[in-house]
Amino acid sequence: MTPPDDAPLDPRHGSDPEPEQFVLEEAEEAALDGDRTVEVSAVRSALRNRNFRTMWLSALGSGIGTWMQNVILAAYVYSVTRSVWLVSLIGFANLVPQLVFATLGGVIADMFSRKKLIFWLSFEQLLGSLAIAWITRAESFSEPALLAAVAAVGIGAALSGPVFLSVTPSLVPPKDLAGAISLNSVSMNVSRVVGPAIGALLYVAIGASWVFVLNAATYLFIMVGITFVNVPVFPKTNDIGPLQKIAEGFRFVRHEPVVRRAVGTVFMFSLFCMPFVVVFPAIAEQDLHIVAKSTQYGFLYATFGFGAVVGALSIGTFLSGRNLAVVVRFALVGFSLCLATFVSLDSGLPAFPVAFMLGFFYFAAVTSLSTVFQSRLSHTIRGRVSAIWMMCFGGTVPVSGLIAGWVISLTTINTVIYFGAAFALFLAWFADLRPPEERRSLLDEWRSQRDDVPDAGEFA
């Protein structure tokens, strides 16, 4: 069943396409400046929208399956092969398509029916997950075949990711943008909690292969849900080719200072601070003495994910109204301290509260960065620029993991993780997301105060 073409927005269930200037001004005021409170009602209001609610629940169901597969596949491969390098390769195959194909996903998101793209790309990932299940039905699996199947799923995710990012802001009014983005992060991280917890139980009970079959089935949530969502249609600029569209997205990032700084921050964060996600099973076994094929490991990862849920939700709830440019920097400092503490532990029990706080600061930083970033975009270019965000956020993680795997083979896991913790402190200084006009006004005020200081000779 193919979903129908996109249609003009039904005013009963969604927001009208606002003029670009209004979108930017309202979203910036709510999400960036911090001079008007984004109440908890922004979250509730976003959920009252039928289109957004359907997309959100569909993504949540599918995301649970995705994280079942992501975590259990890494644990399964490590338990069978004992190879950190192969685990890094699996992560590389899964996420490097975001580095290669995300910009293409952004282009097609701005050129074609986003509704149909989501449907068919979800179907492609369903087939890829079934292939993974077939390959891993025996422990003597073909490593090249597994890497190819994982890459196929990753390509589908890389192409569909910018489409999702482009659709979400169009389903809510500008005043609810922070709430919608916060809820999207919550969906991702509820999946991080529920997926590994369920996956760990199923892994022990029925084996890894059947876990991957169940993940394949969860793509049906997206395929069915998207058929009931009325996706707004915005003017498409088809007068230039795909390469020019990609270049246009990069030009926008280069010339928009806040977007440029946000993208640079998330790129360096993913490249230098995120290897711990790829080698999480090895950290658990070597440092914390928690077996990767165990419910305890699943619950440890779920605790990390639960902290990420709270961190993401905090941006649209109890941190609402705060200046997100400041929140980002505090969150990066907290992330640095928690990451260094986590890798310094040598037993499982104290790792659970630290994992929670690590997840909290991790996604408080990422969600506030994403909210500031999205608040600067118009609907007509959102797909292409969101693809650059995905490329820098998700696409660099596999490169980071691959490099980390090589460095770990020469040194230790702790060396790589401590470096990431130290680099997060640098990013806390680098991530100055204030708009240029705010920086100029502060600089002018400082210069004015300096000029008003009487010369010492006046008191002689």
C-alpha positions in Angstrom: 0.0 0.0 0.0 1.6 3.2 -1.2 0.6 6.4 0.7 -1.2 9.1 -1.3 0.6 12.2 -2.5 1.2 15.1 -0.1 -1.8 17.4 0.2 -2.3 21.0 1.5 -2.4 21.0 5.2 -5.7 20.4 6.9 -6.1 23.3 9.4 -7.9 21.0 11.9 -4.7 19.0 12.5 -1.7 21.0 11.7 -0.2 24.4 11.4 -0.4 26.6 8.4 2.9 27.3 6.6 3.9 30.5 8.3 5.9 33.2 6.5 9.6 32.5 6.8 10.3 35.6 8.8 7.6 34.9 11.3 8.9 31.3 11.7 12.4 32.5 12.4 11.4 35.3 14.8 9.0 33.2 16.9 11.2 30.1 17.0 14.3 32.1 17.9 12.5 34.0 20.7 11.2 30.7 22.2 14.2 28.5 21.7 17.3 30.7 21.6 17.0 34.1 23.3 15.4 32.8 26.5 13.4 36.0 27.1 10.1 34.3 26.7 9.3 31.1 28.5 8.6 28.0 26.4 6.1 26.4 28.8 5.7 22.7 29.3 2.5 23.3 27.3 4.7 23.4 24.2 5.2 19.7 24.6 1.5 19.0 25.3 0.4 21.3 22.5 2.7 19.4 20.0 1.2 16.1 21.1 -2.4 17.5 20.6 -1.6 17.8 16.9 -2.9 14.6 15.2 -0.3 14.7 12.4 2.6 15.2 14.8 1.3 12.7 17.3 0.9 10.0 14.7 4.5 10.5 13.4 5.9 10.6 16.9 4.2 7.4 18.0 5.2 5.6 14.8 8.8 6.7 15.1 8.8 5.6 18.8 7.6 2.1 17.9 10.1 1.7 15.1 12.9 3.3 17.2 12.4 0.7 19.9 13.1 -2.0 17.3 16.0 -0.2 15.9 17.7 0.1 19.3 17.0 -3.5 20.0 18.9 -4.4 16.9 21.7 -1.8 17.3 22.6 -2.8 20.9 22.1 -6.6 20.5 24.0 -6.8 17.2 27.0 -5.2 18.8 26.8 -7.4 21.9 26.2 -10.5 19.7 29.2 -9.8 17.4 31.5 -9.1 20.4 30.4 -12.2 22.3 30.9 -14.4 19.2 34.2 -12.9 17.9 35.7 -11.0 20.9 36.8 -8.5 18.4 36.5 -4.7 19.2 37.7 -4.1 15.6 34.7 -6.0 14.1 32.3 -4.3 16.4 33.8 -1.0 15.2 33.3 -2.1 11.6 29.7 -3.0 12.2 29.1 0.5 13.7 31.0 1.9 10.7 28.8 0.1 8.2 25.7 1.1 10.0 26.4 4.8 10.3 28.9 5.8 7.7 26.1 6.0 5.1 24.9 9.1 6.9 28.3 10.7 6.0 27.9 9.7 2.3 24.2 9.7 1.6 22.7 12.2 4.1 23.1 15.2 1.8 21.4 13.2 -1.0 18.6 12.5 1.4 18.3 16.2 2.0 18.1 16.9 -1.7 15.4 14.3 -2.4 13.5 15.6 0.7 13.2 19.0 -0.9 12.5 17.6 -4.4 10.0 14.7 -4.0 7.0 13.6 -1.9 8.4 13.3 1.6 5.5 11.0 2.5 6.3 8.4 -0.1 10.0 8.7 0.6 9.4 7.8 4.3 7.2 4.8 3.3 9.6 3.2 0.7 12.8 3.9 2.7 11.2 2.2 5.7 10.4 -0.8 3.5 14.0 -1.0 2.4 15.2 -1.0 6.0 12.7 -3.7 6.8 14.2 -5.9 4.1 17.7 -5.2 5.3 16.9 -6.1 8.9 15.4 -9.5 7.7 18.7 -10.1 5.8 20.6 -9.5 9.1 18.4 -11.9 10.9 19.0 -14.6 8.2 22.8 -14.1 8.2 23.1 -14.3 12.0 21.0 -17.4 12.5 24.2 -19.3 13.1 27.4 -18.2 14.9 29.5 -19.1 11.9 28.1 -16.1 10.0 29.7 -14.4 7.0 31.3 -11.2 8.1 31.2 -9.5 4.7 27.5 -10.5 4.2 26.7 -9.1 7.6 28.5 -5.9 6.9 26.7 -5.5 3.6 23.3 -6.1 5.2 24.0 -3.6 8.0 25.2 -1.0 5.4 21.9 -1.5 3.5 19.9 -0.6 6.6 22.2 2.3 7.2 21.7 3.7 3.7 18.0 3.6 4.1 18.3 5.4 7.5 20.7 8.0 6.0 18.3 8.8 3.2 15.2 8.9 5.4 16.7 10.8 8.3 16.7 14.2 6.6 13.2 13.6 5.4 12.0 13.0 9.0 13.8 16.1 10.1 12.2 18.1 7.4 8.7 16.9 8.1 8.6 17.4 11.9 8.9 21.2 12.1 6.2 21.6 9.5 3.6 19.7 11.6 3.6 22.1 14.5 3.3 25.9 14.8 6.5 27.8 15.5 5.7 28.4 19.2 5.8 24.6 19.7 9.0 23.9 17.8 11.1 23.4 20.9 8.5 21.1 22.3 8.4 19.1 19.1 12.2 18.8 18.8 12.4 17.9 22.5 9.7 15.1 22.0 11.6 13.8 18.9 14.7 13.4 21.1 12.6 11.8 23.8 11.3 9.3 21.3 14.8 8.4 20.3 15.9 8.0 23.8 12.8 6.2 25.1 13.8 3.8 22.3 17.3 3.6 23.9 15.7 2.6 27.2 13.0 0.2 26.1 14.9 -1.3 23.1 18.0 -2.5 24.9 16.0 -3.7 27.9 13.5 -5.7 25.8 16.3 -6.8 23.5 18.5 -8.1 26.3 15.7 -10.3 27.6 14.8 -11.6 24.1 18.5 -12.1 23.3 18.8 -14.5 26.2 15.4 -16.1 25.6 15.2 -16.6 21.8 18.5 -15.5 20.3 19.8 -12.6 18.4 18.4 -13.6 15.0 14.8 -13.4 16.2 15.5 -10.0 17.8 16.4 -8.7 14.4 13.2 -10.2 12.9 11.1 -8.3 15.5 13.0 -5.1 14.6 12.1 -5.7 10.9 8.4 -5.9 11.9 8.6 -2.5 13.7 9.1 -0.7 10.4 5.5 -1.4 9.8 4.6 1.2 12.4 6.2 3.9 10.2 4.8 2.5 6.9 1.2 2.4 8.3 1.5 5.6 10.3 2.8 7.8 7.5 -0.3 6.9 5.4 -2.5 8.7 8.0 -0.3 11.9 8.2 -1.1 15.0 6.2 2.3 16.4 5.3 2.3 20.1 4.4 3.5 21.0 0.9 5.9 23.9 0.5 7.1 25.5 -2.7 9.9 23.5 -4.3 12.7 25.0 -6.2 13.3 22.7 -9.2 15.2 25.2 -11.3 18.6 23.9 -10.2 20.1 20.4 -10.2 20.9 18.1 -7.3 24.5 19.1 -7.0 23.6 22.8 -6.9 21.0 22.1 -4.2 23.6 20.3 -2.1 26.0 23.3 -2.6 23.2 25.7 -1.7 22.8 23.9 1.7 26.5 24.2 2.4 26.5 27.9 1.4 23.6 28.5 3.9 25.6 26.9 6.7 28.7 28.9 5.8 27.0 32.2 5.8 24.6 31.7 8.8 26.9 32.2 11.8 24.8 30.4 14.5 24.1 27.4 12.2 27.7 27.2 11.3 28.8 27.2 14.9 26.1 24.6 15.9 27.1 22.3 13.0 30.8 22.7 13.8 30.1 21.8 17.5 28.1 18.7 16.7 30.7 17.6 14.1 33.6 17.8 16.6 31.5 16.3 19.4 30.6 13.3 17.3 34.1 12.8 16.0 36.1 13.1 19.2 33.7 12.5 22.1 31.4 9.7 20.9 33.7 6.6 20.5 32.3 5.4 23.9 29.0 4.6 22.2 30.7 2.3 19.6 32.8 0.4 22.2 30.2 0.3 24.9 30.2 -3.5 25.1 33.9 -3.6 25.5 33.9 -1.0 28.2 31.2 -3.0 30.0 33.2 -6.2 29.9 36.8 -4.9 30.4 36.2 -2.1 32.9 32.9 -2.8 34.6 33.1 -6.7 34.4 29.5 -6.9 33.0 29.1 -9.6 30.3 27.8 -8.2 27.1 25.3 -11.1 26.7 23.4 -10.5 29.9 20.3 -8.7 31.1 22.6 -6.5 33.3 24.3 -5.1 30.2 20.9 -4.4 28.6 19.8 -2.6 31.7 23.0 -0.6 31.9 22.5 0.6 28.4 18.9 1.3 29.2 19.9 3.4 32.2 22.2 5.4 29.9 19.2 5.8 27.5 16.8 6.8 30.3 19.2 9.6 31.3 19.2 10.7 27.7 15.4 10.7 27.8 15.4 13.0 30.8 18.1 15.2 29.2 16.2 15.6 26.0 12.8 16.2 27.7 14.4 18.8 30.0 14.8 21.2 27.0 11.1 21.4 26.5 10.1 21.2 30.2 12.0 22.3 33.3 14.8 24.0 31.2 12.2 25.8 29.1 12.7 29.5 28.9 16.4 29.2 29.6 18.9 30.5 27.1 19.9 27.4 25.2 23.2 28.9 24.1 24.1 28.7 27.8 22.5 25.3 28.4 24.7 23.8 25.7 27.9 24.9 27.4 26.9 23.7 30.8 25.7 20.3 29.4 29.1 19.8 27.6 30.9 20.4 30.9 28.7 17.9 32.7 29.1 15.4 29.9 32.9 15.7 30.2 33.0 15.0 33.9 30.5 12.1 33.7 32.4 10.4 30.8 35.7 10.6 32.6 34.1 9.2 35.7 32.3 6.4 33.9 35.4 5.0 32.3 37.3 5.3 35.6 35.0 2.8 37.4 35.9 -0.8 37.9 32.6 -2.3 39.0 29.1 -2.4 37.7 26.9 -1.0 40.5 28.2 2.6 40.6 28.2 2.6 36.8 24.4 2.8 36.7 23.9 6.3 38.2 26.9 7.6 36.3 25.5 6.2 33.1 22.2 8.0 33.8 23.9 11.3 34.2 26.1 10.7 31.2 23.0 10.2 29.1 21.3 13.2 30.6 24.1 15.6 29.7 24.7 14.0 26.4 21.3 14.6 25.1 20.7 17.9 26.9 23.6 19.2 24.9 22.5 17.6 21.6 18.8 18.6 21.9 19.6 22.2 22.8 22.0 22.3 19.9 19.4 20.9 17.6 16.7 23.3 18.8 18.9 26.3 18.2 19.9 24.9 14.8 16.4 24.2 13.6 15.1 27.6 14.8 17.4 29.3 12.2 16.0 27.3 9.1 13.2 28.0 6.7 11.0 25.2 5.4 12.3 25.6 1.8 15.9 24.7 2.7 15.4 22.7 5.8 15.9 19.3 4.1 19.3 20.1 2.7 20.6 21.8 5.8 19.2 19.1 8.1 21.1 16.6 6.0 24.3 18.4 6.8 23.4 18.2 10.5 22.8 14.4 10.2 26.1 14.0 8.2 28.0 15.8 11.0 26.1 14.2 13.9 25.5 10.6 12.9 27.8 10.3 9.9 31.0 11.0 11.8 30.3 8.5 14.6 31.4 5.5 12.5 34.5 7.3 11.4 35.2 8.1 15.1 34.5 4.5 16.1 36.8 3.1 13.3 39.6 5.5 14.3 39.0 4.7 18.0 39.2 0.9 17.3 42.6 1.4 15.7 43.9 3.6 18.5 42.6 1.2 21.1 44.5 -1.6 19.4 47.7 0.4 20.0 46.8 1.8 23.4 43.8 1.3 25.7 40.1 2.0 25.7 40.6 4.5 28.5 43.1 6.5 26.5 40.5 7.2 23.8 37.6 7.9 26.2 39.7 10.3 28.4 40.7 12.2 25.3 37.0 12.5 24.4 36.1 13.8 27.9 38.9 16.4 27.7 37.8 17.5 24.2 34.2 18.1 25.5 35.6 20.8 27.8 37.1 22.5 24.7 33.7 22.4 23.0 32.1 24.0 26.1 34.3 27.0 25.2 33.8 26.8 21.5 30.0 26.4 21.4 29.1 30.1 21.6 25.7 30.0 19.9 24.6 33.6 20.5 23.4 35.5 17.4 25.9 37.9 16.0 23.7 40.9 16.9 23.7 39.8 20.6 27.5 39.5 20.6 27.8 42.9 19.0 25.5 44.5 21.5 27.4 43.1 24.4 30.7 44.2 22.8 29.3 47.7 22.2 28.1 47.8 25.8 31.5 46.8 27.1 33.3 49.4 24.9 30.8 52.1 26.1 31.5 51.2 29.7 35.2 51.3 29.1 35.0 54.7 27.4 32.9 56.0 30.3 35.7 55.2 32.8 37.2 58.6 33.9 40.9 59.1 33.1 43.1 58.9 36.1 44.3 62.4 35.4 40.8 63.8 36.1 41.3 63.0 39.8 44.7 64.5 40.1 
